[in-house]
Amino acid sequence: MSYTVPFVNARAHYQRFKREIDAAILGCLTNGDLILRQQLRDFETHLAEFVGVKFAVGVNSGYHALHLSLLAAGIGPGDEVITPAHTFVATISAIVHAGAKPVLVDVMEDYTVDPDAVAAAVTARTRAIIPVHLNGRVCAMDRLETIASRHGAAIIEDAAQSLGATFQGRSAGSFGAAGCFSFYPFKILGGFGDGGAVTTNDPAIARAVRLLRYNGEDRETGEYHYHGYTALLDNVQAAVLDVKLAHLPSWIAHRRRIAELYRAELSDVPDLQLPHFPIERQADVFQNYVVRTPSRDGLREYLKANGVETLVHWPKPVWEHAALGLGRPHLMETVRICQEVVSLPMSAETTEKQVAITSACVRRFFAERHGNCSADGHKQSAEQLLTEQQFLP
Ligand SMILES: Cc1ncc(COP(=O)(O)O)c(C=O)c1O
């Protein structure tokens, strides 16, 4: 179905930056720059600068960033890796494919991993912790660094959703042995297909990932050092991502503005929890604007019927997918989150008008539920706003 307020708008995004993007793609194609060329090196240099680390290595997905980082850090069979259950399945699959055992723990109300749960899960076999900086928010890295260093565990950050987010002024992807990013098209920095990168200050990790992503081969000497993978970041994707990276600070500023607008519109709605949290050591980038309510399914249906697209990350705990063989951990916050969260439209193209339409629908849904239409107060109705049809920036 076509939505009046789409969750994201890939066509509008391309149209806004078409001239620069087309020039970058045509430059690659015209010169035959397809694999491991200067555009990839340039993007890696700029990404490393942006994150504040020495090295960035482009790979073909966030999944491979995680998998190759684990291998590069020497994680393998017999090792345990602690990570939150409330994450995209790729975080956990990367651990499994490295031959290690995922140890799933719970998250806090801000959806980031609970350091107390991590500390309680450490055993003699713990070799790594993967904090997941979910929804554009960095985990409590001070406590996680303390736990990791006390037990000699590596930190591999899953920063797939948090490029540009900070904790106490330090960027996602700059804390651990490796930071792992995804450039999946709808990520905060998205390509035109799959893509990812590993960031690190450790030259040995950077070199290992560089070799692993290209069949284990050292391109200088032709020597194969590993049974590696075919996991390069394509040169054309890198050229596009380099163009987009220059715009990222303004997109982050835009997402923060949109989040503040949602907050202004919705903070007094009863039964609705917004993603603004009391401890402000983090500067979030709002990859997702996740709201939470026990009436989630009804709210979602209502928004859909009114032309507002939403997503749920994720509708059931990952361990309930029995084929994955993850046991049955007792993680109550994760269970509740899966029942209660819904992500509202949020992207670099989301407009004030779209926030107003979405918020009016949300308010109306709760007002009708409470049999109290005055909750809409001074707000325009969604229908009034929908007739105006001014959705693009
Ligand atoms: C938290 C998290 N980890 C890992 C990934 C995997 O990234 P990719 O889809 O690029 O493999 C994603 C992307 O969806 C993600 O959101």
The ligand as a Gaussian input file, in Angstrom:
#p B3LYP/6-31G(d) Opt

LIG

0 1
 C       21.887000      -3.725000      15.288000
 C       22.277000      -4.286000      13.956000
 N       23.312000      -5.140000      13.897000
 C       23.720000      -5.657000      12.727000
 C       23.084000      -5.352000      11.544000
 C       23.529000      -6.015000      10.290000
 O       23.845000      -5.118000       9.266000
 P       23.644000      -5.540000       7.728000
 O       22.192000      -5.598000       7.446000
 O       24.350000      -4.473000       6.962000
 O       24.313000      -6.876000       7.569000
 C       22.021000      -4.453000      11.551000
 C       21.337000      -4.065000      10.308000
 O       20.207000      -4.241000      10.048000
 C       21.589000      -3.925000      12.800000
 O       20.546000      -3.091000      12.871000

